[in-house]
Amino acid sequence: MRAVVFAYSNVGDRCLRVLHAGGVDVPLVVTHRDRAGETLWFARVRETAEELGLPCIYGDDPASGELAAAVGAARPDAIFSFYYRSILPASLLELAAHGAFNMHGSLLPAYRGRAPTNWAVLRGETTTGATLHRMLARADAGDIVDQLAVPILPDDTGRQVFDKVAVAAELVLWRSLPAIVEGRAPRLANDIAAGSYFGARTAEDGRIDWHRTAADVYNLIRAVAPPYPGAFTDIGGTRIVVADARRERDGRPDPSARPGLAVVDGRIVGICGDGRRIAIRTLIADSQPLDVEHLGRLLASERLADIQ
């Protein structure tokens, strides 16, 4: 089988390696340029392609005639998309004689769309996974080939869940590849009407609303914890990222407490709208850790400004 691969990030790296190990001829790899200002914590597919001796180009515009010509010249039997950030147009998908396949980071039809692992943690799910499915022009809507579930533990961060999903993606592709090569890949219903769709997240979506419940606030903190941009709150003119925390599950709630960051008994806590606390392990301001004393001064300045 000849396959053109669109790939990015850790899932792209691992799944490209699966195809190579499985004997698939990959005449072309298409990946993204790294975005300026982005925290680059993940594998670079261009480096993976170079290591494996595979031709690689940047696909800045998936609808460009230049990219279509390059894919057509590769004469693919199949096209694979592994965490590629752009939706591939139908004109590209039609160039694959035996179909196009995408690896998505959820158990479809749930969590179609962008940032599926982060959304799953944010919404308090206890399970997610990886799904290999056929590609259509509509995102994450094609028939399912195979999927594998992974657990989301109560204190898992978005990064930890992403790492599990990357392993699940590798396993799903490895066990599905023989059937795909032989043209007998399963076609299981992907009932999108019974699922859910979530859009891309922005940095502003990480702003903490301390008036929400401790469960909601904690899920946000762990869903976007570094290396993602992080959940944040502002004190005066200082933006503070809550980089690491744990929900306090013991003790009685105090509905009279003022929601927000606070120093209690020498410890940093986040007080939420239901009166429950989150124990803050790491705060970051201006790219540096923020200790109890510094936070105390910021809070005192904020109180003074409120009085004035």
SULMOPE-V214945 format. One record per helix or strand of 2 or more residues. SS is the DSSP state (2 for helix, 1 for strand). FROM is the first residue (numbers start at 0). LEN is the number of residues. If there is no record, write none. Layout:
ss->SS from->FROM len->LEN
ss->SS from->FROM len->LEN
//
This chain:
ss->1 from->1 len->6
ss->2 from->8 len->13
ss->1 from->24 len->7
ss->2 from->44 len->8
ss->1 from->55 len->3
ss->2 from->64 len->9
ss->1 from->77 len->5
ss->2 from->89 len->4
ss->1 from->99 len->5
ss->1 from->111 len->2
ss->2 from->115 len->7
ss->1 from->126 len->8
ss->1 from->143 len->8
ss->2 from->157 len->24
ss->2 from->191 len->3
ss->1 from->196 len->2
ss->2 from->202 len->4
ss->2 from->213 len->10
ss->1 from->230 len->5
ss->1 from->237 len->10
ss->1 from->259 len->5
ss->1 from->266 len->5
ss->1 from->276 len->9
ss->1 from->287 len->2
ss->2 from->291 len->16
//
